[in-house]
Amino acid sequence: MSAKSQSVDCELLLASASPRRAEILEVCGVSHRIVPAAIDESAVPGEEPSVYVRRMALAKAEAVSSRCGRSTPVLAADTAVVIDDLILGKPSGIEDARRMLKRLSGRWHEVYSGVAIIHRKAEVISVCTGVRFRSITNEEINAYWRSGEPRDKAGSYAIQGIGGAFVERISGSYSNVVGLPLGETLSLLGKYGIGHILASNARATGKSP
């Protein structure tokens, strides 16, 4: 039986501690349980960002799947902010955040997400969104740091929060920048028979997704 024709009765495991990813799944009616994965998130020198996020997402999914069994569906994701071929992680302190945000100021950068699912077999995808910041001042950066928002965020900002005030425009998926590309993730879940609100509505009306 193909993955597309199977229906999933067991609960999806989300291999992430990110409240943003959990919120996106909740809004879409995807029943899930959070099982964070602890892995080494170091990048390999010269590794392409799309390769890095796919590798991280798959490693997270595999870490949880190895504990819970491959018959239980596991979803994992990883997101990276990239500029000048540099992957910007979470800031170590205000100076690190200031360095990142000044680099992003007035320029385009890319946000890459890898999304992996394991349910008897594994599949992983990546999505890229372009984001342009307006020019931001040192005073704004200092005030933003005091808000506490950037302290655990890749690239030192959250587009869905106060950091959205720095964003001038985007090219591509907004939800990808938040941390989980919505359309691509629901398509991936649908292939494995994992229900969500759009799939449920489609079944209720007798129409194909």
N, CA and C of each residue as an Amber inpcrd file, in Angstrom:
protein
   627
   0.8590000  -1.1990000   0.0000000   0.0000000   0.0000000   0.0000000
   0.8910000   1.2440000   0.0000000   0.6000000   2.2080000  -0.8200000
   1.4340000   3.4090000  -0.9020000   1.1870000   4.3180000   0.2800000
   2.1960000   5.2230000   0.5420000   2.0490000   6.1730000   1.6510000
   0.8360000   7.0550000   1.4370000   0.5380000   7.3950000   0.1730000
  -0.5590000   8.3160000  -0.1030000  -1.9150000   7.7010000   0.2380000
  -2.0360000   6.3600000   0.1080000  -3.3220000   5.7360000   0.3250000
  -3.5520000   5.3160000   1.7660000  -2.5240000   5.4040000   2.6000000
  -2.6650000   5.0010000   3.9810000  -3.3070000   6.1040000   4.8140000
  -4.1060000   5.7120000   5.8050000  -4.6110000   6.6710000   6.7720000
  -3.8840000   6.4190000   8.0870000  -3.6900000   7.4660000   8.8540000
  -2.9170000   7.3790000  10.0790000  -3.8360000   7.5540000  11.2760000
  -3.9150000   6.5330000  12.1160000  -4.7600000   6.6040000  13.3010000
  -3.9920000   7.0840000  14.5250000  -2.6450000   6.9000000  14.5220000
  -1.8580000   7.3040000  15.6850000  -1.4900000   8.7770000  15.5990000
  -1.1710000   9.3350000  16.7340000  -0.8900000  10.7570000  16.8240000
   0.4700000  11.0980000  16.2330000   0.5290000  12.2130000  15.5160000
   1.7810000  12.7060000  14.9650000   2.6860000  13.2010000  16.0870000
   3.9660000  12.8710000  16.0000000   4.9550000  13.3900000  16.9410000
   5.6910000  14.5480000  16.2850000   5.7440000  15.6860000  16.9550000
   6.4740000  16.8540000  16.4630000   7.8290000  16.8990000  17.1570000
   8.8830000  16.6670000  16.3830000  10.2350000  16.6150000  16.9420000
  10.8150000  18.0240000  17.0180000  10.1700000  18.8620000  17.8100000
  10.5860000  20.2610000  17.9430000   9.9960000  20.8470000  19.2110000
  10.7710000  21.6840000  19.8680000  10.2770000  22.3950000  21.0530000
   9.7500000  23.7760000  20.6880000   9.7220000  24.1100000  19.3980000
   9.3050000  25.4410000  18.9560000   7.8100000  25.6450000  19.1620000
   7.4070000  26.6070000  19.9740000   5.9740000  26.8770000  20.1300000
   5.3410000  27.3920000  18.8520000   6.1160000  28.0140000  17.9920000
   5.5770000  28.5410000  16.7380000   5.1640000  27.4020000  15.8040000
   5.9810000  26.3740000  15.7180000   5.6230000  25.2400000  14.8660000
   4.3960000  24.5170000  15.4170000   4.3530000  24.3730000  16.7300000
   3.1860000  23.7290000  17.3480000   1.9200000  24.5370000  17.0850000
   2.0220000  25.8620000  17.1600000   0.8600000  26.7180000  16.9220000
   0.3600000  26.5880000  15.4840000   1.2920000  26.5130000  14.5280000
   0.9020000  26.3730000  13.1270000   0.1490000  25.0620000  12.9190000
   0.6400000  23.9820000  13.5110000  -0.0510000  22.6930000  13.3890000
  -1.4200000  22.7380000  14.0580000  -1.5020000  23.3910000  15.2150000
  -2.7770000  23.4900000  15.9260000  -3.8150000  24.2450000  15.0970000
  -3.3980000  25.3610000  14.5030000  -4.3070000  26.1530000  13.6670000
  -4.8310000  25.3200000  12.4990000  -3.9850000  24.4310000  11.9900000
  -4.3650000  23.6080000  10.8390000  -5.0770000  22.3280000  11.2420000
  -5.3610000  22.1620000  12.5310000  -6.1070000  20.9990000  12.9820000
  -5.3320000  19.7020000  12.9460000  -4.0060000  19.7880000  13.0380000
  -3.1690000  18.5870000  13.0280000  -2.9330000  18.1420000  14.4650000
  -3.4990000  17.0110000  14.8380000  -3.2950000  16.4780000  16.1810000
  -1.8520000  16.0140000  16.3260000  -1.1880000  16.4560000  17.3720000
   0.2180000  16.1170000  17.5270000   0.6350000  16.1530000  18.9900000
   1.7780000  15.5290000  19.2360000   2.3890000  15.5650000  20.5600000
   3.8380000  16.0000000  20.3970000   4.3030000  16.8860000  21.2600000
   5.6560000  17.4290000  21.1550000   6.6510000  16.4850000  21.8220000
   7.6590000  16.0750000  21.0480000   8.7490000  15.2460000  21.5570000
  10.0540000  15.8650000  21.0420000  10.6410000  16.8080000  21.7880000
  11.8410000  17.4920000  21.2930000  12.9940000  16.5260000  21.0380000
  13.8200000  16.8900000  20.0590000  14.9950000  16.0960000  19.7110000
  16.2480000  16.8910000  20.0190000  17.1780000  16.2800000  20.7150000
  18.4570000  16.9130000  21.0250000  19.5110000  16.3620000  20.0760000
  20.0110000  17.2060000  19.1700000  21.0120000  16.7800000  18.1990000
  22.1170000  17.8330000  18.1150000  23.2130000  17.4650000  17.5060000
  24.2880000  18.4090000  17.2140000  23.8650000  19.2240000  15.9970000
  23.7190000  20.5340000  16.1620000  23.2380000  21.3830000  15.0720000
  24.3640000  22.1380000  14.3730000  25.5890000  21.6730000  14.5260000
  26.7230000  22.3260000  13.8760000  26.6680000  22.1280000  12.3680000
  26.9810000  23.1900000  11.6460000  27.0330000  23.1040000  10.1890000
  28.3840000  22.5470000   9.7590000  28.3790000  21.8210000   8.6530000
  29.6080000  21.3220000   8.0550000  30.2300000  22.4510000   7.2390000
  31.5350000  22.7050000   7.3670000  32.1570000  23.7870000   6.5870000
  31.8440000  23.6700000   5.1000000  31.3670000  24.7720000   4.5280000
  31.0360000  24.8030000   3.1070000  29.6890000  24.2010000   2.7550000
  28.9190000  23.8000000   3.7660000  27.6250000  23.1650000   3.5220000
  26.6090000  24.1900000   3.0170000  25.9010000  23.8520000   1.9400000
  24.8560000  24.7230000   1.4160000  23.7060000  24.8250000   2.4180000
  23.0940000  26.0160000   2.5610000  22.0110000  26.1730000   3.5380000
  20.8660000  25.1960000   3.3460000  20.4680000  24.9470000   2.0870000
  19.3560000  24.0210000   1.8490000  19.7250000  22.6040000   2.2730000
  20.9830000  22.2430000   2.0820000  21.4550000  20.9180000   2.5100000
  21.4800000  20.8480000   4.0280000  21.9440000  21.9410000   4.6500000
  22.0310000  21.9860000   6.1160000  20.6630000  21.8120000   6.7710000
  19.6510000  22.5720000   6.3200000  18.3390000  22.4900000   6.9800000
  17.6720000  21.1440000   6.7360000  17.8850000  20.5620000   5.5570000
  17.3380000  19.2270000   5.3130000  18.0240000  18.1980000   6.2130000
  19.3170000  18.3150000   6.3520000  20.0590000  17.3780000   7.2040000
  19.6190000  17.4970000   8.6520000  19.4350000  18.7380000   9.1320000
  19.0210000  18.9430000  10.5130000  17.6100000  18.4100000  10.7550000
  16.6880000  18.7000000   9.8230000  15.3160000  18.2400000   9.9890000
  15.2600000  16.7200000  10.0230000  15.9890000  16.0760000   9.1190000
  15.9820000  14.6180000   9.0760000  16.6200000  14.0290000  10.3300000
  17.6890000  14.6570000  10.8170000  18.3500000  14.1610000  12.0300000
  17.4170000  14.2520000  13.2360000  16.6510000  15.3340000  13.3240000
  15.6880000  15.4760000  14.4220000  14.6120000  14.4000000  14.3340000
  14.0870000  14.1950000  13.1220000  13.0430000  13.1930000  12.9420000
  13.5630000  11.7980000  13.2650000  14.7730000  11.5060000  12.8280000
  15.3560000  10.1910000  13.0780000  15.6180000   9.9660000  14.5660000
  16.0290000  11.0220000  15.2660000  16.3010000  10.8920000  16.6960000
  15.0460000  10.4970000  17.4660000  13.9080000  11.0930000  17.1000000
  12.6510000  10.7700000  17.7720000  12.1050000   9.4350000  17.2830000
  12.2120000   9.1870000  15.9730000  11.7020000   7.9370000  15.4220000
  12.4250000   6.7290000  15.9980000  13.7300000   6.8630000  16.2480000
  14.4930000   5.7490000  16.7970000  14.0370000   5.3910000  18.2070000
  13.4730000   6.3680000  18.9150000  12.9670000   6.1170000  20.2660000
  11.5370000   5.6100000  20.2540000  10.7520000   6.0780000  19.2810000
   9.3120000   5.8020000  19.3030000   8.8610000   4.7780000  18.2780000
   9.7280000   4.4380000  17.3150000   9.3590000   3.4430000  16.3120000
   8.8980000   4.0720000  15.0180000   9.2640000   3.4560000  13.8880000
   8.9810000   4.0330000  12.5850000   7.5140000   3.9100000  12.1820000
   6.7270000   3.1420000  12.9350000   5.3050000   3.0560000  12.6210000
   4.5420000   4.2760000  13.1260000   5.1740000   5.0580000  14.0120000
   4.5700000   6.2920000  14.5160000   5.0720000   7.4600000  13.6750000
   4.1790000   8.2660000  13.0760000   4.6280000   9.3670000  12.2250000
   5.3340000  10.4580000  13.0250000   6.4690000  10.8990000  12.5090000
   7.2670000  11.9440000  13.1490000   7.5070000  13.0670000  12.1450000
   7.2420000  14.3000000  12.5630000   7.5080000  15.4850000  11.7500000
   8.5660000  16.3240000  12.4390000   9.5140000  16.8170000  11.6660000
  10.5630000  17.6740000  12.2190000  10.8650000  18.7940000  11.2260000
  11.3760000  19.8910000  11.7460000  11.7370000  21.0170000  10.8860000
  12.9490000  21.7410000  11.4560000  13.6580000  22.4210000  10.5780000
  14.7820000  23.2550000  10.9930000  14.7950000  24.4880000  10.0980000
  15.0700000  25.6450000  10.6880000  15.0490000  26.9120000   9.9550000
  16.3580000  27.6590000  10.1590000  16.8730000  28.2310000   9.0860000
  18.1300000  28.9840000   9.1550000  17.9820000  30.3120000   8.4230000
  18.5500000  31.3440000   9.0100000  18.6310000  32.6690000   8.3930000
  20.0120000  32.7850000   7.7580000  20.0450000  33.1770000   6.4930000
  21.3080000  33.1630000   5.7390000  21.5230000  34.4970000   5.0360000
  22.7320000  35.0300000   5.1630000  23.1280000  36.2320000   4.4270000
  24.6230000  36.1620000   4.1690000  25.0270000  36.5710000   2.9830000
  26.4370000  36.5060000   2.5940000  27.0070000  35.1030000   2.7780000
  26.1830000  34.1030000   2.5000000  26.5570000  32.6880000   2.6340000
  26.8580000  32.2830000   4.0720000  26.4300000  33.1040000   5.0250000
  26.6090000  32.7810000   6.4380000  25.2770000  32.3580000   7.0440000
  25.2940000  31.2710000   7.8020000  24.1130000  30.8250000   8.5280000
  24.1170000  31.5070000   9.8940000  23.0850000  32.3160000  10.1450000
  23.0000000  33.0520000  11.4000000  22.1870000  32.2420000  12.4060000
  22.8220000  31.8550000  13.4930000  22.1340000  31.0900000  14.5270000
  21.5030000  32.0020000  15.5640000  21.2830000  31.4450000  16.7420000
  20.7260000  32.2330000  17.8420000  21.8370000  33.0840000  18.4600000
  21.5340000  34.3140000  18.8490000  22.5810000  35.1970000  19.3750000
  23.0870000  34.7500000  20.7510000  24.3760000  34.8990000  20.9590000
  24.9660000  34.5480000  22.2490000  24.8230000  35.6780000  23.2610000
  24.4940000  36.8860000  22.7820000  24.3360000  38.0460000  23.6420000
  24.0160000  39.2590000  22.8050000  23.9430000  40.4160000  23.4370000
  23.5260000  41.6120000  22.7120000  24.4980000  41.9840000  21.5960000
  25.7900000  41.8070000  21.8260000  26.7430000  42.1710000  20.7800000
  26.5860000  41.2730000  19.5580000  26.3370000  40.0070000  19.7930000
  26.1150000  39.0760000  18.6950000  24.8310000  39.4460000  17.9490000
  23.7650000  39.7640000  18.6900000  22.5110000  40.1780000  18.0680000
  22.6990000  41.4680000  17.2790000  23.4320000  42.4090000  17.8450000
  23.6750000  43.6800000  17.1520000  24.4240000  43.4360000  15.8460000
  25.4220000  42.5390000  15.8800000  26.1780000  42.2260000  14.6670000
  25.2700000  41.6330000  13.5890000  24.4140000  40.7150000  13.9770000
  23.5130000  40.0900000  13.0090000  22.5330000  41.1000000  12.4210000
  21.8830000  41.8660000  13.2820000  20.8490000  42.7770000  12.8200000
  21.4170000  43.9090000  11.9700000  22.6120000  44.3730000  12.2900000
  23.2480000  45.3940000  11.4540000  23.5950000  44.8170000  10.0790000
  23.9620000  43.5550000  10.0330000  24.2570000  42.9140000   8.7490000
  22.9820000  42.7820000   7.9080000  21.8610000  42.4960000   8.5800000
  20.5860000  42.3480000   7.8740000  19.9760000  43.6880000   7.4720000
  20.3440000  44.7610000   8.1700000  19.7310000  46.0720000   7.9830000
  19.8430000  46.5640000   6.5390000  18.6810000  46.9280000   5.9570000
  18.6530000  47.5150000   4.6200000  18.9550000  46.5520000   3.4900000
  18.9100000  45.2390000   3.7610000  19.3220000  44.2620000   2.7480000
  18.3460000  43.0870000   2.6760000  18.4810000  42.3500000   1.5810000
  17.7880000  41.0790000   1.4330000  18.5840000  39.9680000   2.1140000
  17.8770000  38.9980000   2.6830000  18.5030000  37.7590000   3.1340000
  17.5460000  36.6120000   2.8370000  17.9910000  35.4040000   3.0850000
  17.1710000  34.2290000   2.8200000  16.8760000  33.4890000   4.1210000
  15.6780000  32.9180000   4.1760000  15.3120000  32.0340000   5.2810000
  14.9980000  30.6660000   4.6780000  15.7600000  29.6740000   5.1020000
  15.5910000  28.3100000   4.6220000  14.9690000  27.4590000   5.7180000
  14.0260000  26.6090000   5.3390000  13.4980000  25.6160000   6.2660000
  13.5800000  24.2430000   5.6230000  13.9840000  23.2610000   6.4140000
  13.8980000  21.8690000   6.0180000  12.7670000  21.2320000   6.7950000
  11.9600000  20.4110000   6.1470000  10.8610000  19.7080000   6.7930000
  11.0060000  18.2270000   6.4700000  11.0140000  17.3950000   7.5040000
  11.1790000  15.9520000   7.3200000  10.0260000  15.2130000   7.9770000
   9.6150000  14.1290000   7.3520000   8.6190000  13.2360000   7.9420000
   9.1420000  11.8120000   7.8580000   8.9490000  11.0630000   8.9200000
   9.2610000   9.6360000   8.9310000   7.9980000   8.8970000   9.3420000
   7.5410000   8.0220000   8.4490000   6.4200000   7.1290000   8.7700000
   6.6040000   5.8960000   7.9010000   7.3470000   4.9310000   8.4380000
   7.7850000   3.7230000   7.7430000   8.8770000   4.0300000   6.7280000
   8.7930000   5.1610000   6.0570000   9.8970000   5.6340000   5.2300000
  10.1140000   7.1100000   5.5360000  11.1850000   7.6720000   5.0270000
  11.5260000   9.0630000   5.3260000  11.4570000   9.9130000   4.0650000
  11.0460000  11.1690000   4.2410000  11.0290000  12.1390000   3.1480000
  11.3770000  13.4990000   3.7150000  12.1460000  14.2800000   2.9820000
  12.5540000  15.5930000   3.4620000  12.5280000  16.5910000   2.3080000
  12.0820000  17.8130000   2.5950000  12.0150000  18.8800000   1.5980000
  12.6720000  20.1430000   2.1820000  12.9150000  21.1060000   1.3280000
  13.3950000  22.4120000   1.8060000  12.6670000  23.5210000   1.0630000
  12.5250000  24.6570000   1.7340000  11.8180000  25.8240000   1.1950000
  12.6620000  27.0580000   1.5050000  12.7110000  28.0020000   0.5730000
  13.4700000  29.2380000   0.7770000  12.5730000  30.4540000   0.5530000
  12.6800000  31.4270000   1.4410000  11.9480000  32.6890000   1.3380000
  12.9420000  33.8490000   1.4060000  12.7710000  34.8250000   0.5390000
  13.5820000  36.0360000   0.5980000  12.9240000  37.0710000   1.5010000
  13.7270000  37.7270000   2.3320000  13.2280000  38.7500000   3.2560000
  14.1130000  39.9880000   3.1300000  13.4750000  41.1460000   2.9930000
  14.2400000  42.3990000   2.9620000  13.9320000  43.2180000   4.1990000
  14.9860000  43.6350000   4.8920000  14.8680000  44.5310000   6.0390000
  14.9790000  45.9800000   5.5820000  14.2430000  46.8500000   6.2460000
  14.5210000  48.2790000   6.1020000  15.7720000  48.5980000   6.9100000
  16.2880000  49.8010000   6.7630000  17.4290000  50.2150000   7.5720000
  16.9840000  50.3840000   9.0180000  17.7310000  49.8190000   9.9510000
  17.3740000  49.9140000  11.3660000  18.5220000  50.5590000  12.1320000
  18.1750000  51.2690000  13.1740000  19.1600000  52.0400000  13.9310000
  19.6780000  51.2510000  15.1280000  20.7840000  51.7030000  15.6740000
  21.3290000  51.0860000  16.8810000  20.3420000  51.1970000  18.0360000
  19.6320000  52.3110000  18.1030000  18.6490000  52.5030000  19.1750000
  17.5230000  51.4790000  19.0750000  17.0820000  51.2170000  17.8340000
  16.0380000  50.2120000  17.6400000  16.5420000  48.8180000  18.0150000
  17.7690000  48.5220000  17.6520000  18.3400000  47.2180000  17.9940000
  18.4240000  47.0490000  19.5040000  18.8710000  48.0880000  20.1950000
  18.9710000  48.0180000  21.6570000  17.5980000  47.8240000  22.2990000
  16.6180000  48.5660000  21.8030000  15.2650000  48.4430000  22.3470000
  14.6940000  47.0560000  22.0520000  14.9710000  46.5470000  20.8650000
  14.4880000  45.2180000  20.4970000  15.1080000  44.1520000  21.4030000
  16.3820000  44.2740000  21.6690000  17.0300000  43.3220000  22.5680000
  16.4080000  43.3620000  23.9620000  16.0980000  44.5530000  24.4320000
  15.4930000  44.6780000  25.7710000  14.1080000  44.0320000  25.8290000
  13.4380000  43.9220000  24.6730000  12.1220000  43.2750000  24.6550000
  12.2200000  41.7860000  24.9590000  13.3910000  41.2200000  24.7740000
  13.6000000  39.7980000  25.0280000  13.2990000  38.8940000  23.8470000
  12.6390000  39.4180000  22.8310000  12.1990000  38.5740000  21.7120000
  13.3320000  37.9180000  20.9280000  14.4170000  38.6340000  20.6240000
  15.4120000  38.0290000  19.7260000  16.3520000  37.0190000  20.3790000
  16.2670000  36.8320000  21.6770000  17.3070000  36.0840000  22.3850000
  17.3940000  34.6140000  22.0280000  16.2840000  34.0060000  21.5860000
  16.3290000  32.5860000  21.2170000  15.8860000  32.3700000  19.7770000
  16.1120000  33.3950000  18.9400000  15.6540000  33.3340000  17.5520000
  16.8430000  33.2940000  16.5830000  16.7780000  32.4150000  15.6020000
  17.7830000  32.3960000  14.5510000  17.7900000  33.7350000  13.8240000
  18.9730000  34.3030000  13.6370000  19.0720000  35.6060000  12.9940000
  18.7100000  36.7610000  13.8900000  18.3570000  36.4730000  15.1450000
  18.0400000  37.4930000  16.1570000  16.7540000  38.2490000  15.8840000
  15.7910000  37.6240000  15.1830000  14.5030000  38.3080000  15.0110000
  13.3830000  37.3010000  14.7980000  12.1610000  37.7550000  15.0800000
  10.9490000  36.9580000  14.8450000  10.0020000  37.7810000  13.9910000
   9.7260000  37.3220000  12.7800000   8.8810000  38.0890000  11.8680000
   7.4530000  38.1990000  12.3810000   7.0010000  37.2030000  13.1670000
   5.6260000  37.2090000  13.6750000   5.4690000  38.0720000  14.9200000
   6.5700000  38.6270000  15.4070000   6.5290000  39.4670000  16.6000000
   6.9450000  40.8950000  16.2970000   7.6230000  41.5080000  17.2670000
   8.0780000  42.8970000  17.0950000   9.0460000  43.0070000  15.9260000
   9.8140000  41.9530000  15.6870000  10.7850000  41.9660000  14.5940000
  10.1490000  42.1750000  13.2340000   8.8480000  41.9240000  13.1170000
   8.1600000  42.1810000  11.8600000   8.2010000  43.6430000  11.4530000
   8.4470000  44.5290000  12.4260000   8.5390000  45.9620000  12.1180000
   9.7680000  46.2870000  11.2720000  10.7640000  45.3920000  11.2680000
  11.9710000  45.6160000  10.4720000  11.8210000  45.1400000   9.0330000
  10.7860000  44.3550000   8.7750000  10.6420000  43.7120000   7.4660000
   9.9640000  44.6550000   6.4880000  10.6370000  44.9120000   5.4010000
  10.1200000  45.8020000   4.3560000   9.2970000  45.0320000   3.3280000
   9.7760000  43.8410000   2.9830000   9.0130000  42.9990000   2.0620000
   9.5480000  41.5730000   2.1180000   8.7220000  40.6230000   1.6320000
   9.1760000  39.2410000   1.5470000   8.8490000  38.6900000   0.1680000
   9.5830000  37.6710000  -0.2270000   9.3490000  36.9770000  -1.4860000
   9.2680000  35.4890000  -1.1820000   8.0360000  34.9660000  -1.1640000
   7.8580000  33.5640000  -0.8460000   6.9560000  33.3680000   0.3580000
   7.0950000  32.2310000   0.9980000   6.2110000  31.8150000   2.0900000
   6.5000000  32.5610000   3.3850000   5.4750000  33.2450000   3.9050000
   5.5990000  33.9160000   5.2040000   5.7510000  32.8960000   6.3280000
   4.9370000  31.8350000   6.2940000   4.9950000  30.8440000   7.3750000
   6.3390000  30.1410000   7.4190000   7.0340000  30.0790000   6.2910000
   8.3860000  29.5200000   6.2780000   9.3160000  30.3320000   7.1670000
   9.1670000  31.6520000   7.1360000  10.0060000  32.5210000   7.9560000
   9.6540000  32.3510000   9.4360000   8.3950000  32.0820000   9.7230000
   7.9770000  31.8200000  11.1060000   8.6070000  30.5280000  11.6180000
   8.7950000  29.5510000  10.7220000   9.4600000  28.3230000  11.1480000
   8.9110000  27.0410000  10.5680000   7.7740000  27.1200000   9.8240000
   7.2060000  25.9170000   9.2160000   6.4340000  26.3200000   7.9700000
   6.9370000  25.9960000   6.7680000   6.2310000  26.3850000   5.5360000
   4.9060000  25.6400000   5.4310000   3.8280000  26.3890000   5.5330000
   2.5030000  25.8060000   5.7250000   2.0410000  24.9450000   4.5530000
   2.0250000  25.5160000   3.3580000   1.5220000  24.7790000   2.2090000
   2.2990000  23.4990000   1.9550000   3.6140000  23.6050000   1.9890000
   4.4620000  22.4530000   1.7150000   4.3290000  21.3880000   2.8050000
   4.1810000  21.8280000   4.0580000   4.0510000  20.8780000   5.1610000
   2.7270000  20.1220000   5.0860000   1.6290000  20.8210000   4.8110000
   0.3370000  20.1530000   4.7090000   0.3130000  19.1810000   3.5280000
   0.9640000  19.5540000   2.4380000   1.0560000  18.6490000   1.2990000
   1.8170000  17.3820000   1.6720000   2.8940000  17.5500000   2.4190000
   3.6990000  16.4130000   2.8560000   2.9050000  15.5150000   3.8040000
   2.2010000  16.1240000   4.7520000   1.3860000  15.3430000   5.6780000
   0.2780000  14.5920000   4.9420000  -0.3350000  15.2590000   3.9590000
  -1.4050000  14.6310000   3.1980000  -0.9420000  13.3930000   2.4560000
   0.2980000  13.3960000   1.9720000   0.8400000  12.2370000   1.2670000
   0.9110000  11.0180000   2.1700000   1.0290000  11.2650000   3.4680000
   1.1510000  10.1700000   4.4280000  -0.1470000   9.9320000   5.1940000
  -1.2380000  10.5000000   4.6850000  -2.5410000  10.2480000   5.2790000
  -2.7780000  10.9080000   6.6080000  -1.9960000  11.9270000   6.9300000
  -2.1410000  12.6190000   8.2100000  -3.1060000  13.7820000   8.0280000
  -4.2160000  13.7500000   8.7550000  -5.2920000  14.7010000   8.5440000
  -4.9790000  16.1150000   9.0000000  -5.5880000  17.0660000   8.3130000
  -5.5280000  18.4780000   8.7050000  -6.8440000  19.1240000   8.2970000
  -7.0510000  20.3560000   8.6600000  -8.3590000  20.9840000   8.5020000
  -8.8040000  21.0910000   7.0440000  -7.8790000  21.3300000   6.1390000
  -8.2520000  21.4250000   4.7300000  -8.6130000  20.0620000   4.1620000
  -7.8670000  19.0380000   4.5420000  -8.1780000  17.6860000   4.0800000
  -9.5210000  17.2350000   4.6300000  -9.8090000  17.5450000   5.8850000
 -11.0850000  17.1740000   6.5000000 -12.2400000  17.8550000   5.7910000
 -12.0730000  19.1530000   5.4980000 -13.1260000  19.8910000   4.7930000
 -13.3550000  19.3270000   3.4000000 -12.2440000  18.9350000   2.7460000
 -12.3640000  18.3940000   1.3990000 -13.1310000  17.0830000   1.4350000
 -12.8590000  16.2180000   2.4160000 -13.5780000  14.9570000   2.5220000
 -15.0510000  15.1870000   2.8200000 -15.3290000  16.2100000   3.6730000
 -16.7030000  16.4750000   4.0610000 -17.5550000  16.9240000   2.8740000
 -16.9310000  17.6090000   1.9180000 -17.6770000  18.0940000   0.7590000
 -17.6180000  17.1360000  -0.4150000 -16.9020000  16.0290000  -0.2220000
 -16.8100000  15.0260000  -1.2910000 -15.8800000  15.4120000  -2.4060000
 -14.9820000  16.4000000  -2.1760000 -14.0590000  16.8500000  -3.1950000
 -12.6560000  16.3750000  -2.8600000 -11.8400000  16.2120000  -3.8820000
 -10.4540000  15.8390000  -3.6690000  -9.6800000  17.0530000  -3.2190000
  -8.6040000  16.8640000  -2.4200000  -7.8020000  18.0040000  -1.9720000
  -7.1870000  18.7280000  -3.1530000
